[in-house]
Amino acid sequence: MGITLDELDYNTTDGGAEVGSRTLAADGTGITATGTALDVNIASASGLGIYAEDSIHVTADDGQFALNVRLDARASTAGASGDYAGFVSNANGELYVIDTDAIALLTTIDADTGAILTDTNALVVDLAAIEVEQLAQGVTLDTIAADTTSIDALITALSQTEDAVSAGGEQLMMVGGYRRDADTSPVSADGDFHGFIFNATGELKTSTRLDDVANTSLTITTVTVPITAGGIALTAGVAGRRQVTLQNLGAQDVWVKDGTGVTAGPAGNGFKLPKNTSAEYKWGDNIDPFGITSTGTATVKAIEEV
């Protein structure tokens, strides 16, 4: 039994007025009318979800439910290029799509992976050749590992911990240096490492110059040295002294010894500081020089450097 057009929304060619009895055939093949001819305009039927291309979206517009075709074996539903075709999905309902950029990238990755595999195979061949050569020379990886262990043990034996107590018999490495004729530093900045340096004749370069520190000072003592038995002190005995310079300004020779009990003359126990001479000594503050003359007196100046 058909559905009367009274139950449908429709447009007619005569201005929209109902004319006669018009029904939709039960088989859905078309519209039959028992009156004036009817023109049903579905091209602009927004209620059916049909809109013109590039039309403006309006909130709450009705739309049609789009179906797709399940194809377990991926294939097109159209017969030829340019034909209309439906969406297709796999057995899990996932829509078949294709990303041409991703495919191009995967193709590049595949080619690069193939090149890596080729290089890896070549490396395996080279390593195999090296192993054959090692075997021919009687060298194996086990031998190399054993030698490495021996080297590690030797380095450990030659290394000593700072401030550790010596047990005696330890092995020590010989320390060397290099020749440097110029009296300049071989490194670029203060605190840099460098080795010992030697001059052109193989002598180790050292320095006897005193440190140039802010608290360096001089203490000058002037004494008159007589023939007093045992001698008299020539310096003030400054604490922290690093060097002493003695200058004999008198007309008599002076004999010098550490501490009291100094005796004069070639047979005495002091050493001779001739008149009108001076001498420099690397004496610390534990040495107390005393002096005596053989005859008369002498004026002696002592300069102590701290």
C-alpha positions in Angstrom: 0.0 0.0 0.0 1.4 3.4 -1.0 2.0 6.5 1.2 -0.1 9.5 0.4 1.7 12.7 -0.4 -0.4 14.3 2.4 2.2 12.7 4.6 5.2 14.2 2.7 6.8 17.6 2.2 6.9 18.4 -1.5 6.9 21.2 -4.1 4.5 21.3 -7.1 4.7 23.1 -10.4 1.5 24.9 -9.7 2.7 27.0 -6.8 2.7 24.4 -4.0 -1.1 23.7 -3.8 -2.2 20.1 -3.4 -3.8 18.8 -6.6 -5.5 15.5 -6.5 -4.4 12.4 -4.7 -0.6 11.6 -5.2 1.0 8.5 -3.7 4.5 6.9 -3.5 4.3 3.5 -5.0 4.8 0.6 -2.5 7.7 -0.8 -4.4 9.5 2.6 -4.2 10.0 2.8 -8.0 8.5 6.2 -8.3 5.6 8.5 -7.7 2.1 7.8 -9.1 -0.5 10.6 -9.3 -4.2 10.6 -9.9 -4.5 14.3 -10.6 -2.4 17.2 -11.9 1.3 16.2 -12.6 3.7 16.7 -9.6 7.3 17.9 -9.7 9.2 16.8 -6.6 12.3 19.0 -6.2 15.0 17.1 -4.2 18.0 19.0 -5.6 17.5 21.6 -2.8 16.0 19.4 -0.2 18.1 20.4 2.9 16.0 18.2 5.0 17.5 15.2 3.2 21.0 16.4 3.9 21.6 17.6 0.3 23.5 20.9 -0.1 25.1 22.8 -3.0 28.9 22.6 -3.3 30.7 25.4 -1.5 27.5 26.3 0.5 27.9 27.8 3.9 27.6 25.6 6.9 24.7 26.2 9.3 24.6 24.8 12.8 22.2 21.9 13.3 22.0 21.1 9.5 20.7 17.6 8.9 23.0 15.2 7.1 22.8 11.7 5.7 24.6 8.7 7.2 27.4 7.6 4.9 28.0 3.9 4.5 31.1 2.1 3.1 31.7 -1.4 1.8 33.6 -4.1 3.7 36.3 -5.6 1.5 38.6 -8.0 3.2 40.7 -8.1 0.1 41.4 -4.5 -0.7 40.0 -3.4 -4.1 38.1 -0.5 -5.7 34.3 -0.6 -6.1 34.6 1.3 -9.4 35.2 -0.4 -12.7 37.5 2.2 -14.3 39.4 5.4 -13.5 37.0 8.3 -13.2 34.0 6.2 -12.1 32.3 7.0 -8.8 33.4 4.7 -6.0 32.4 4.0 -2.4 34.6 4.0 0.7 35.9 0.6 1.6 37.1 -0.8 4.9 38.8 -4.0 6.2 37.4 -6.8 8.3 38.0 -4.7 11.4 36.0 -1.8 10.0 39.1 0.3 9.5 38.9 2.7 6.5 41.4 2.0 3.7 43.5 5.1 3.2 46.9 5.8 1.6 49.6 8.4 2.5 51.7 9.0 -0.6 54.3 11.1 1.3 54.7 8.3 3.9 55.1 5.7 1.2 57.8 7.8 -0.5 59.6 8.2 2.8 59.4 4.4 3.5 60.8 3.8 0.1 63.8 6.0 0.9 64.2 4.2 4.3 64.0 0.8 2.6 66.8 1.8 0.2 69.0 3.2 3.0 68.4 0.1 5.1 69.5 -2.0 2.1 72.7 0.0 1.8 73.4 -0.5 5.5 72.9 -4.2 5.1 75.3 -4.3 2.2 77.9 -2.4 4.2 77.4 -4.7 7.2 77.8 -7.8 5.1 81.0 -6.3 3.7 82.3 -5.6 7.2 81.5 -9.1 8.3 83.6 -10.4 5.4 86.4 -8.0 6.4 86.3 -9.2 10.0 86.3 -12.8 8.9 89.4 -12.1 6.8 91.1 -10.4 9.8 90.3 -13.4 12.0 91.8 -15.7 9.3 95.0 -13.6 9.2 95.2 -13.6 13.0 94.9 -17.3 13.1 97.6 -17.6 10.5 99.8 -15.5 12.7 99.0 -17.5 15.8 97.0 -14.6 17.3 93.4 -15.0 18.6 91.0 -12.8 20.3 91.6 -14.8 23.5 95.3 -14.0 23.2 94.6 -10.3 22.8 92.3 -10.4 25.8 95.0 -12.1 27.9 97.6 -9.6 26.8 95.3 -6.7 27.7 94.8 -8.2 31.1 98.6 -8.4 31.6 99.0 -4.8 30.5 96.4 -3.7 33.0 98.2 -5.7 35.8 101.5 -4.1 34.8 100.1 -0.6 34.9 98.6 -1.3 38.3 101.9 -2.6 39.6 103.7 0.5 38.3 101.1 2.8 39.9 101.5 3.9 43.5 98.9 5.7 45.7 99.9 9.1 47.0 101.0 9.0 50.6 100.8 5.2 50.7 103.4 3.3 52.8 106.0 1.5 50.8 106.2 -2.2 51.3 109.6 -2.4 49.5 110.4 -3.9 46.2 107.7 -2.0 44.2 108.3 -1.5 40.5 108.6 2.2 39.5 108.4 3.7 36.0 111.4 5.8 34.8 110.5 9.4 34.5 111.9 11.3 31.5 111.8 14.7 29.9 112.8 16.5 26.8 115.5 19.0 25.6 114.6 22.7 25.5 117.4 25.1 24.9 115.4 28.3 25.4 114.8 29.4 29.0 111.1 29.7 28.6 108.1 27.7 29.7 107.0 25.0 27.3 103.3 25.4 28.1 100.8 28.2 27.4 99.3 28.9 30.8 99.9 28.7 34.6 98.7 25.3 35.9 99.3 23.4 32.6 101.0 20.0 32.7 104.5 19.6 31.2 107.5 17.3 31.6 111.0 17.8 32.9 113.2 19.9 30.6 116.9 19.6 29.9 119.5 21.9 28.4 121.6 21.2 25.3 124.1 19.1 27.4 121.4 17.0 29.0 121.4 18.8 32.4 118.1 19.1 34.2 117.0 22.7 34.3 116.3 23.9 37.9 116.1 27.3 39.6 117.6 28.5 42.8 115.7 31.8 42.7 113.6 32.5 45.8 109.9 32.8 45.5 108.7 36.3 44.8 106.1 36.5 47.5 104.5 39.5 49.3 106.1 38.8 52.7 109.7 38.7 51.5 111.9 40.9 53.7 115.5 41.6 54.7 116.9 41.9 58.1 120.4 43.5 58.3 122.7 43.0 61.4 126.0 44.7 62.0 128.4 43.3 64.6 132.0 43.9 65.6 133.8 40.6 65.7 136.7 40.3 68.3 139.0 37.6 69.4 136.4 36.5 72.0 136.7 32.8 72.8 133.9 30.8 71.2 133.0 33.7 68.9 129.9 35.9 68.8 126.7 35.6 66.9 126.8 37.2 63.4 123.0 37.3 62.7 119.8 38.1 64.6 118.4 34.6 64.0 115.2 35.6 62.2 112.5 33.0 62.1 111.6 31.7 58.7 115.0 32.7 57.2 115.8 31.2 53.8 119.2 32.8 53.0 122.1 34.6 54.7 124.7 36.9 53.1 127.8 37.7 55.2 130.0 40.7 54.4 133.4 41.2 56.1 134.1 45.0 56.0 137.0 44.8 58.4 140.8 44.7 58.0 141.0 41.2 59.6 139.9 37.8 58.4 136.9 36.3 60.2 136.3 32.6 60.9 132.7 31.4 60.9 131.1 28.3 62.4 127.5 27.2 63.3 127.1 27.9 67.0 129.5 28.8 69.8 132.9 27.2 70.1 134.4 28.6 66.9 138.2 28.8 66.7 140.3 30.9 64.3 143.2 30.1 62.1 143.9 27.5 59.4 144.0 24.8 62.1 140.7 26.1 63.7 137.3 24.6 63.2 135.7 27.7 61.4 135.8 28.5 57.7 137.5 31.7 56.5 135.6 34.8 55.4 138.5 36.9 54.2 138.6 40.7 54.8 136.7 42.9 52.4 134.8 39.9 50.9 131.2 38.6 51.1 129.6 35.2 50.8 126.0 34.0 50.3 124.6 30.9 52.1 121.3 28.9 51.7 120.9 28.7 55.5 117.6 28.2 57.2 116.7 29.6 60.6 118.1 26.6 62.4 121.7 27.6 61.7 123.2 30.3 64.0 126.5 31.5 62.6 129.2 32.7 65.0 132.5 34.4 64.1 135.9 35.1 65.6 139.1 36.9 64.4 142.7 35.8 64.8 143.8 39.3 65.8 142.2 42.7 66.2 138.5 43.2 65.3 136.4 43.2 62.1 133.0 44.6 61.2 130.7 42.1 59.7 127.2 42.7 58.2 124.7 39.9 57.9 121.6 40.1 55.6 118.9 37.6 56.4 116.2 37.0 53.7 112.7 35.8 54.7 
